[in-house]
Amino acid sequence: MSKKLLKSGAIVSSMTLVSRVLGLIRDMVVANLLGAGTAADVFFFANRIPNFLRRLFAEGAFAQAFIPVFTQYKQQENEDELRELVARVSGTLGCIVTVVTIIGMVASPVVAMIFGAGWFIDWLHDGPNADKFILSSLLLKITFPYLWFITFTGMSGAILNSFGRFAVASFTPVFLNAAMIAAALYYAPSLARPEVGLAWGVFVGGLLQFSFQLPFLWRLNMLRWPRWGWKHPGVQKIRTLMLPALFGVSVSQINLLFDTFMASFLVSGSISWLYYSDRLLEFPLGIFGIAIATVILPSLSERHVDKDPREFRQTMDWAVRMVGLLGIPAMAGMIVLATPMLRVLFMRGAFDSSDVLHASHSLIAFSCGLIFFMLIKIFAPGYYARQDTRTPVRYGIIAMISNIVLNGVFVLPFGYIGMAMATAISALLNATLLYRGLVKGNIYRISRYSWLFLARVFASTLLMAGVLCVLLPSWSQWLSFDFLHSLRLLLESIIGAIVLYGVSLVALGGRLEHLKSSSGAVSDD
């Protein structure tokens, strides 16, 4: 099992790495084109709304409800029943998403009014941000169809993952990044409003992602003509699991939307600074946290169906060790290297040194919660695999409310940085509640074996971060370096930090057997 998980995790991480690297290139191109001003704020706003719904209908709540039921059908029913489930789910989900997409396009001014209230108020009173409201309404009409494409992409990706075809679904986002890069380089600059060209890049990217996965479904004989199936037993079960999961998965997205709402009242550039810092945070979160969560959910679902609690706990424990091994040093690195990374990646064109400093402040605040974001991705599947979607919802709502309250507390003294602080603290609360629930339910407890390993990781990380802090140049020195010098110095710092972390971890007793899912994982439960 450990070899299978490691291989699957490596595949997902490598494919995700390709996608995230292209994503960074995309953000660099966008930053050069739009900077962090009005155009960037509006584009990121118009892109965030369909992405919020994507997490609900495609990659988030739906996947967490669909994969356990699909796994159960795959193991207990015949192939005809399995294909019928695919047809009924795709038809039912497709009809719902089609209606939502049409409503979103037609009612885009209403959507912009709700989530960009500050801009709408300015529009009513001919204020300085009135143009943002008009432009955001237009861009939403272009970006909303992305929801339709990505919903079916998410469903086909869930099917492929259930068959162990992790590489295809993990590679798919490359097409979105490639489409947006092409739009930013060859189409958007020719327009009076470059942000409109980027919005069309999102549309085309969604279409390409949807088209890419169809041949792989056909090879598995899972490409079925959609049929309405609201009362189909499998669809009913997915509906039952998905409704509470909608709230659970949407917690982080609602927090982001609330941040967007609050940022519409702040100084221009706030949404963009939060976006760029969040995008950098998504790099390690996607490569490590989400990749590991992706491969353990089907495995945990199988262990639950097989009624094998020991293997279930060993898989969870392995995931926690892997997240600690990769996530803790990544968190420290993001905090220490926040300003140099933003300087190298984005400081060119319309994105200046002031934008780098502003974005670095929110990146440091976000990064303090990185390990907790990752742990949420690991602990939540422990519930979803058991077809318990209600408990994570309860904890998620508590975390969401705490985020809203903390936003109110931190925004006045700290502005947009306070929003990042509130998000990190609410992630800590959410991860704590999820873990406590697993322990109280006698489902999973971090083993002593893993605690000792995490202690070694933490000590190695402290040494790595301390050396980086001592050796890194000051901000004024970074500004005096040209791009190539800055890039070389940043790469040397990252590589040196990785080597130092690895050597110190081995010196403290870290071994390859810690990467195995069965090595003493539940011996003390």
C-alpha positions as CSV (number, residue, x, y, z in Angstrom):
1,M,0.0,0.0,0.0
2,S,2.8,2.5,0.9
3,K,4.5,2.0,-2.5
4,K,1.2,2.5,-4.3
5,L,0.4,5.7,-2.3
6,L,3.9,7.0,-2.8
7,K,3.8,6.3,-6.6
8,S,0.3,7.9,-6.9
9,G,1.4,10.9,-4.8
10,A,4.5,11.3,-6.9
11,I,2.5,11.3,-10.1
12,V,0.0,13.8,-8.8
13,S,2.7,16.0,-7.4
14,S,4.8,16.0,-10.5
15,M,1.8,16.8,-12.8
16,T,0.6,19.4,-10.3
17,L,4.1,20.9,-10.3
18,V,4.0,21.3,-14.1
19,S,0.6,23.0,-13.8
20,R,1.7,25.3,-10.9
21,V,4.8,26.3,-12.7
22,L,2.8,27.3,-15.7
23,G,0.4,29.0,-13.2
24,L,3.2,31.1,-11.9
25,I,4.3,32.0,-15.4
26,R,0.7,33.0,-16.1
27,D,0.6,35.2,-13.0
28,M,3.9,36.8,-14.0
29,V,2.5,37.6,-17.4
30,V,-0.7,39.0,-16.0
31,A,1.2,41.0,-13.4
32,N,3.4,42.5,-16.1
33,L,0.3,43.3,-18.2
34,L,-2.1,44.6,-15.5
35,G,0.0,45.2,-12.4
36,A,-2.1,45.6,-9.2
37,G,-4.4,48.4,-10.1
38,T,-8.0,48.7,-11.2
39,A,-7.9,46.4,-14.2
40,A,-6.2,43.6,-12.1
41,D,-8.7,44.0,-9.3
42,V,-11.6,43.6,-11.6
43,F,-10.2,40.7,-13.5
44,F,-9.4,38.7,-10.4
45,F,-12.8,39.5,-9.0
46,A,-14.6,38.2,-12.2
47,N,-12.4,35.1,-12.1
48,R,-13.0,34.4,-8.4
49,I,-16.8,34.1,-8.6
50,P,-17.0,31.1,-11.1
51,N,-14.0,29.6,-9.3
52,F,-16.0,29.7,-6.1
53,L,-18.9,27.8,-7.8
54,R,-16.3,25.4,-9.4
55,R,-15.2,24.3,-5.9
56,L,-18.8,23.4,-5.1
57,F,-20.0,21.8,-8.3
58,A,-16.7,20.3,-9.6
59,E,-13.6,19.7,-7.5
60,G,-14.9,20.2,-4.0
61,A,-18.2,19.0,-2.6
62,F,-19.2,17.0,-5.6
63,A,-15.9,15.0,-5.7
64,Q,-16.0,14.3,-2.0
65,A,-19.6,13.0,-2.3
66,F,-19.1,11.3,-5.7
67,I,-15.9,9.3,-5.2
68,P,-17.0,7.3,-2.1
69,V,-20.3,6.3,-3.8
70,F,-18.6,5.6,-7.2
71,T,-16.0,3.5,-5.3
72,Q,-18.8,1.5,-3.6
73,Y,-20.5,0.9,-7.0
74,K,-17.2,-0.1,-8.6
75,Q,-16.5,-2.7,-5.9
76,Q,-20.1,-4.0,-5.3
77,E,-22.0,-3.5,-8.5
78,N,-21.5,-4.7,-12.1
79,E,-20.1,-2.5,-14.9
80,D,-23.5,-1.7,-16.4
81,E,-24.7,-0.3,-13.1
82,L,-21.5,1.7,-12.8
83,R,-21.9,3.2,-16.3
84,E,-25.6,4.0,-15.5
85,L,-24.5,5.9,-12.4
86,V,-22.1,8.0,-14.6
87,A,-24.9,8.7,-17.1
88,R,-27.4,9.7,-14.4
89,V,-25.0,11.8,-12.4
90,S,-23.6,13.7,-15.4
91,G,-27.2,14.4,-16.7
92,T,-28.5,15.6,-13.3
93,L,-25.4,17.7,-12.5
94,G,-25.2,19.0,-16.0
95,C,-28.8,20.4,-16.0
96,I,-28.3,22.1,-12.7
97,V,-25.0,23.7,-13.7
98,T,-26.4,24.8,-17.0
99,V,-29.2,26.7,-15.3
100,V,-26.7,28.3,-12.8
101,T,-24.4,29.3,-15.6
102,I,-27.1,31.0,-17.6
103,I,-28.4,32.8,-14.5
104,G,-24.9,34.0,-13.7
105,M,-24.4,35.4,-17.2
106,V,-27.7,37.1,-17.4
107,A,-27.6,38.4,-13.8
108,S,-23.9,39.4,-13.8
109,P,-24.7,43.0,-12.6
110,V,-26.5,41.6,-9.6
111,V,-23.6,39.3,-8.8
112,A,-21.2,42.2,-9.1
113,M,-23.4,44.3,-6.9
114,I,-23.5,41.7,-4.2
115,F,-19.8,40.7,-4.0
116,G,-18.4,44.1,-5.1
117,A,-20.6,46.3,-2.9
118,G,-18.0,49.0,-2.5
119,W,-17.7,49.4,-6.3
120,F,-21.5,49.4,-6.7
121,I,-21.9,52.1,-4.1
122,D,-19.3,54.2,-5.9
123,W,-21.2,53.6,-9.2
124,L,-24.4,54.9,-7.6
125,H,-22.6,58.0,-6.4
126,D,-20.3,58.5,-9.3
127,G,-17.3,57.7,-7.1
128,P,-13.7,56.8,-8.2
129,N,-14.4,53.1,-8.4
130,A,-17.6,53.3,-10.4
131,D,-15.9,51.9,-13.5
132,K,-15.0,48.8,-11.6
133,F,-18.6,47.8,-11.2
134,I,-19.4,48.2,-15.0
135,L,-16.3,46.3,-16.0
136,S,-16.8,43.5,-13.5
137,S,-20.3,42.9,-14.8
138,L,-19.0,42.6,-18.4
139,L,-16.2,40.2,-17.4
140,L,-18.5,38.0,-15.4
141,K,-20.5,37.3,-18.6
142,I,-17.4,36.0,-20.3
143,T,-15.9,34.0,-17.4
144,F,-19.1,32.3,-16.1
145,P,-19.3,29.6,-18.8
146,Y,-16.0,28.4,-17.4
147,L,-18.1,26.9,-14.6
148,W,-20.0,24.7,-17.1
149,F,-16.8,23.3,-18.7
150,I,-14.9,22.8,-15.4
151,T,-17.8,21.0,-13.7
152,F,-17.7,18.1,-16.3
153,T,-13.9,18.3,-16.1
154,G,-14.1,17.8,-12.4
155,M,-16.5,14.8,-12.7
156,S,-14.4,13.1,-15.3
157,G,-11.3,13.7,-13.2
158,A,-13.0,12.1,-10.2
159,I,-13.8,9.0,-12.3
160,L,-10.2,8.8,-13.6
161,N,-8.8,9.2,-10.1
162,S,-11.1,6.3,-8.9
163,F,-9.5,4.1,-11.5
164,G,-6.0,5.2,-10.5
165,R,-5.5,7.5,-13.5
166,F,-4.2,10.4,-11.4
167,A,-1.9,11.8,-14.0
168,V,-4.6,12.9,-16.5
169,A,-6.7,14.9,-14.0
170,S,-3.6,16.4,-12.4
171,F,-2.2,17.6,-15.8
172,T,-5.5,19.0,-17.0
173,P,-5.1,22.5,-15.4
174,V,-2.1,23.0,-17.7
175,F,-4.5,23.8,-20.5
176,L,-6.1,26.7,-18.6
177,N,-2.7,28.2,-17.8
178,A,-1.5,27.8,-21.4
179,A,-4.7,29.5,-22.7
180,M,-4.4,32.4,-20.3
181,I,-0.7,32.9,-21.1
182,A,-1.4,32.9,-24.8
183,A,-4.3,35.4,-24.3
184,A,-2.1,37.6,-22.2
185,L,0.8,37.6,-24.7
186,Y,-0.9,37.6,-28.1
187,Y,-4.5,38.8,-27.7
188,A,-5.1,41.0,-24.6
189,P,-2.3,43.6,-25.4
190,S,-4.1,44.6,-28.7
191,L,-7.3,45.5,-26.8
192,A,-8.2,48.8,-25.2
193,R,-9.2,46.7,-22.1
194,P,-6.6,43.9,-21.8
195,E,-8.5,42.4,-18.9
196,V,-11.3,41.5,-21.4
197,G,-8.8,39.4,-23.4
198,L,-7.7,37.6,-20.3
199,A,-11.4,36.8,-19.5
200,W,-11.7,35.1,-23.0
201,G,-8.5,33.2,-22.1
202,V,-10.3,31.7,-19.1
203,F,-13.3,30.7,-21.4
204,V,-11.0,29.0,-23.9
205,G,-9.0,27.3,-21.1
206,G,-12.2,25.8,-19.7
207,L,-13.1,24.4,-23.1
208,L,-9.7,22.9,-23.6
209,Q,-9.7,21.2,-20.2
210,F,-13.2,19.7,-20.8
211,S,-12.1,18.4,-24.2
212,F,-8.8,16.9,-23.0
213,Q,-10.3,14.3,-20.7
214,L,-13.0,12.9,-22.9
215,P,-10.7,10.4,-24.8
216,F,-9.5,9.0,-21.5
217,L,-13.0,8.4,-20.3
218,W,-13.8,6.7,-23.6
219,R,-10.9,4.3,-23.2
220,L,-12.3,3.3,-19.8
221,N,-15.7,2.9,-21.4
222,M,-17.1,5.5,-19.0
223,L,-18.1,8.1,-21.6
224,R,-21.9,7.9,-21.3
225,W,-24.6,10.1,-22.8
226,P,-26.0,12.2,-19.9
227,R,-29.4,11.3,-18.6
228,W,-31.6,13.0,-15.9
229,G,-31.6,10.9,-12.8
230,W,-32.8,12.9,-9.8
231,K,-34.4,9.7,-8.2
232,H,-31.6,7.3,-9.2
233,P,-30.4,5.5,-5.9
234,G,-26.8,6.5,-6.6
235,V,-27.7,10.1,-7.4
236,Q,-29.9,10.3,-4.3
237,K,-27.0,9.1,-2.1
238,I,-24.6,11.6,-3.7
239,R,-27.2,14.3,-3.2
240,T,-27.5,13.4,0.5
241,L,-23.7,13.5,0.9
242,M,-23.2,16.5,-1.3
243,L,-25.7,19.0,0.3
244,P,-23.8,19.2,3.7
245,A,-20.5,19.0,1.9
246,L,-21.4,22.1,-0.1
247,F,-21.3,24.0,3.1
248,G,-18.1,22.3,4.3
249,V,-16.1,22.9,1.1
250,S,-17.5,26.3,0.5
251,V,-16.2,27.6,3.9
252,S,-12.8,28.6,2.5
253,Q,-14.3,29.9,-0.7
254,I,-16.9,31.9,1.2
255,N,-14.1,33.3,3.3
256,L,-12.3,34.4,0.1
257,L,-15.5,36.0,-1.3
258,F,-16.0,37.8,2.0
259,D,-12.5,39.0,1.8
260,T,-13.2,40.2,-1.8
261,F,-16.3,42.0,-0.5
262,M,-14.3,43.7,2.3
263,A,-11.5,44.5,0.0
264,S,-13.8,46.4,-2.3
265,F,-14.0,49.0,0.4
266,L,-10.2,49.3,0.8
267,V,-7.5,51.0,-1.1
268,S,-7.2,50.1,-4.8
269,G,-4.8,47.2,-5.2
270,S,-5.9,45.3,-2.1
271,I,-7.7,42.5,-4.1
272,S,-4.6,42.1,-6.3
273,W,-2.1,42.0,-3.4
274,L,-4.2,39.3,-1.8
275,Y,-4.5,37.4,-5.1
276,Y,-0.8,37.3,-5.8
277,S,0.1,36.2,-2.3
278,D,-2.6,33.6,-2.3
279,R,-1.4,32.3,-5.6
280,L,2.1,31.8,-4.3
281,L,0.6,30.0,-1.3
282,E,-1.4,27.7,-3.6
283,F,1.9,26.5,-5.1
284,P,3.1,24.3,-2.1
285,L,-0.5,23.7,-1.1
286,G,-1.4,22.2,-4.5
287,I,1.9,20.2,-5.0
288,F,1.9,18.8,-1.5
289,G,-1.4,19.1,0.4
290,I,-4.0,18.7,-2.3
291,A,-1.9,16.1,-4.2
292,I,-1.7,13.9,-1.0
293,A,-5.4,14.4,-0.3
294,T,-6.3,13.4,-3.9
295,V,-4.6,10.1,-3.6
296,I,-5.8,9.1,-0.1
297,L,-9.5,9.7,-0.6
298,P,-10.1,6.7,-3.0
299,S,-7.8,4.6,-0.8
300,L,-9.6,5.6,2.4
301,S,-13.0,4.9,0.7
302,E,-11.8,1.4,-0.3
303,R,-10.6,0.8,3.3
304,H,-14.0,1.9,4.6
305,V,-15.9,-0.4,2.2
306,D,-13.6,-3.3,3.1
307,K,-14.1,-2.5,6.8
308,D,-10.4,-2.3,7.5
309,P,-9.9,0.3,10.2
310,R,-6.2,-0.5,10.7
311,E,-5.3,0.2,7.1
312,F,-7.6,3.3,7.2
313,R,-5.6,4.7,10.2
314,Q,-2.2,3.8,8.6
315,T,-3.2,5.7,5.5
316,M,-4.2,8.7,7.5
317,D,-1.0,8.6,9.5
318,W,1.1,8.3,6.4
319,A,-0.6,11.4,4.9
320,V,0.1,13.4,8.1
321,R,3.8,12.5,8.0
322,M,4.0,13.4,4.3
323,V,2.3,16.7,4.9
324,G,4.6,17.5,7.8
325,L,7.7,16.5,5.9
326,L,6.9,18.8,3.0
327,G,4.5,21.4,4.5
328,I,6.4,22.6,7.6
329,P,9.6,23.5,5.7
330,A,7.5,25.0,2.9
331,M,5.7,27.2,5.4
332,A,8.9,28.5,6.9
333,G,10.4,29.0,3.4
334,M,7.4,31.0,2.2
335,I,7.6,33.3,5.3
336,V,11.4,33.9,5.1
337,L,11.5,34.2,1.3
338,A,8.2,36.1,0.7
339,T,9.7,39.3,-0.5
340,P,12.5,37.9,-2.7
341,M,10.1,35.5,-4.4
342,L,7.6,38.2,-5.2
343,R,10.4,40.5,-6.4
344,V,11.8,37.8,-8.8
345,L,8.4,36.6,-10.0
346,F,6.3,39.7,-10.4
347,M,8.4,42.9,-10.2
348,R,8.3,44.1,-13.8
349,G,6.0,46.1,-16.1
350,A,3.0,47.5,-14.2
351,F,4.0,45.6,-11.0
352,D,6.5,47.8,-9.0
353,S,8.5,47.5,-5.8
354,S,5.6,49.0,-3.7
355,D,3.3,46.2,-4.9
356,V,6.0,43.6,-4.0
357,L,6.1,44.9,-0.4
358,H,2.4,45.1,-0.1
359,A,1.9,41.6,-1.4
360,S,4.7,40.2,0.7
361,H,2.9,41.3,3.9
362,S,-0.2,39.4,3.1
363,L,1.9,36.4,1.9
364,I,3.6,36.2,5.2
365,A,0.3,36.3,7.0
366,F,-1.2,33.6,4.7
367,S,1.9,31.4,5.0
368,C,1.5,31.2,8.8
369,G,-1.5,29.0,8.2
370,L,-0.1,26.9,5.3
371,I,0.4,23.7,7.4
372,F,-3.2,24.0,8.7
373,F,-4.6,24.4,5.2
374,M,-2.8,21.2,4.3
375,L,-4.0,19.4,7.4
376,I,-7.6,20.3,6.6
377,K,-7.1,18.6,3.2
378,I,-5.9,15.5,5.0
379,F,-8.3,15.3,7.9
380,A,-11.5,16.0,5.9
381,P,-11.2,12.9,3.7
382,G,-11.2,10.9,6.9
383,Y,-14.8,11.9,7.2
384,Y,-15.8,11.9,3.5
385,A,-14.4,8.4,2.9
386,R,-16.8,7.2,5.7
387,Q,-19.6,9.1,3.9
388,D,-19.9,11.5,6.8
389,T,-20.2,15.0,5.3
390,R,-22.1,16.6,8.1
391,T,-19.4,16.7,10.7
392,P,-16.8,18.7,8.6
393,V,-19.7,21.1,7.8
394,R,-20.3,21.8,11.4
395,Y,-16.6,22.6,12.0
396,G,-16.3,24.5,8.8
397,I,-19.2,26.8,9.7
398,I,-17.5,27.5,13.1
399,A,-14.3,28.4,11.2
400,M,-16.2,30.6,8.7
401,I,-17.9,32.6,11.5
402,S,-14.6,33.0,13.3
403,N,-13.0,34.3,10.0
404,I,-15.8,36.9,9.6
405,V,-15.4,38.0,13.2
406,L,-11.6,38.2,13.0
407,N,-11.9,40.1,9.7
408,G,-13.9,42.7,11.6
409,V,-11.3,42.8,14.3
410,F,-8.2,42.9,12.1
411,V,-9.2,44.9,9.1
412,L,-9.4,48.3,10.8
413,P,-5.8,48.2,12.2
414,F,-4.2,46.1,9.5
415,G,-6.2,46.5,6.3
416,Y,-5.9,43.8,3.7
417,I,-3.2,42.1,5.8
418,G,-5.8,41.6,8.5
419,M,-7.8,39.5,6.1
420,A,-4.9,37.2,5.5
421,M,-4.3,36.9,9.3
422,A,-7.9,36.0,9.9
423,T,-7.9,33.4,7.1
424,A,-4.8,31.7,8.7
425,I,-6.2,31.7,12.2
426,S,-9.6,30.2,11.0
427,A,-7.6,27.5,9.2
428,L,-5.9,26.6,12.5
429,L,-9.3,26.4,14.2
430,N,-10.8,24.3,11.4
431,A,-7.9,21.8,11.4
432,T,-8.0,21.5,15.2
433,L,-11.7,20.8,15.2
434,L,-11.4,18.2,12.4
435,Y,-8.6,16.4,14.2
436,R,-10.4,16.5,17.6
437,G,-13.5,15.0,15.9
438,L,-11.4,12.1,14.5
439,V,-9.9,11.4,17.9
440,K,-13.3,11.6,19.7
441,G,-14.9,9.2,17.2
442,N,-12.0,6.7,17.6
443,I,-11.4,7.0,13.9
444,Y,-7.8,8.3,13.9
445,R,-5.2,9.6,16.2
446,I,-1.7,10.7,15.2
447,S,0.6,8.0,16.4
448,R,3.6,8.4,18.6
449,Y,5.7,7.3,15.7
450,S,4.5,10.2,13.6
451,W,4.8,12.7,16.5
452,L,8.5,11.9,16.9
453,F,9.0,12.2,13.1
454,L,7.2,15.6,13.1
455,A,9.4,16.8,16.0
456,R,12.5,16.0,13.9
457,V,11.0,17.9,10.9
458,F,10.2,20.9,13.1
459,A,13.8,21.1,14.5
460,S,15.3,20.7,11.0
461,T,13.0,23.5,9.8
462,L,14.0,25.9,12.6
463,L,17.7,25.4,11.7
464,M,17.0,25.9,8.0
465,A,14.9,29.1,8.6
466,G,17.5,30.5,11.0
467,V,20.4,30.1,8.5
468,L,18.3,31.7,5.7
469,C,17.4,34.7,7.9
470,V,21.1,35.3,8.7
471,L,22.4,34.9,5.1
472,L,19.7,36.7,3.0
473,P,20.4,40.2,1.6
474,S,18.3,43.1,2.8
475,W,15.4,44.5,0.8
476,S,17.5,47.5,-0.4
477,Q,20.1,45.1,-1.7
478,W,17.5,43.0,-3.5
479,L,16.3,46.2,-5.3
480,S,19.8,46.9,-6.4
481,F,20.2,43.5,-8.1
482,D,19.2,43.0,-11.7
483,F,16.7,40.2,-12.5
484,L,19.2,37.5,-13.4
485,H,21.3,38.2,-10.2
486,S,18.1,38.1,-8.1
487,L,16.9,34.9,-9.8
488,R,20.2,33.2,-9.3
489,L,20.4,34.2,-5.6
490,L,16.8,33.1,-5.0
491,L,17.4,29.7,-6.6
492,E,20.6,29.2,-4.6
493,S,18.8,30.1,-1.4
494,I,16.0,27.6,-2.1
495,I,18.3,24.8,-3.1
496,G,20.6,25.5,-0.2
497,A,17.7,25.5,2.2
498,I,16.4,22.1,0.8
499,V,19.9,20.6,1.2
500,L,20.3,21.9,4.7
501,Y,16.9,20.7,5.7
502,G,17.4,17.3,4.3
503,V,20.9,16.8,5.9
504,S,19.7,18.0,9.3
505,L,16.6,15.8,9.2
506,V,18.7,12.7,8.4
507,A,21.2,13.7,11.2
508,L,18.2,13.9,13.6
509,G,17.0,10.4,12.7
510,G,14.8,10.9,9.7
511,R,14.7,7.7,7.6
512,L,13.1,6.3,4.4
513,E,10.9,4.0,6.4
514,H,9.0,7.1,7.7
515,L,7.6,7.4,4.1
516,K,5.9,4.0,4.4
517,S,2.3,3.8,5.4
518,S,2.7,0.7,7.6
519,S,5.8,1.6,9.6
520,G,4.6,1.6,13.2
521,A,1.8,3.9,12.3
522,V,-0.9,2.7,14.6
523,S,1.1,0.7,17.1
524,D,0.3,3.0,20.0
525,D,-3.4,3.6,19.2
